[in-house]
Amino acid sequence: MQLRRLFLFVFALFFISHIISAEPTAEREWTSSVGSTLTAKAISYEDGKVQLVSTEGKTFTLLLEKLSAADQTFIKEHFKPAPPKVEAYAPPEIDHP
């Protein structure tokens, strides 16, 4: 039963680490798949959607596939979830009479 709890705990940590986004990117020029550009920071990437905040403060949400191949790679690497840090499990000691 405790092994099951440990598994659920590790799974929850992994899931949460995937949801929690990395820090926003530095402001940079983004290029769309058709060649238009926008200077902005990427603030999140989740479910195939990227949120960009322009230098004017406008927020744009777009599908990752709408960015250039290089920018898609950059987003995937920047927002890659960190592996969860989990301490080794040690079963409790049981005193036998």
Summary of the structure (lengths in Angstrom):
residues: 97
radius of gyration: 19.9
end to end distance: 23.1
largest distance: 75.5
contacts: 202
relative contact order: 0.19
helix: 32%
strand: 28%
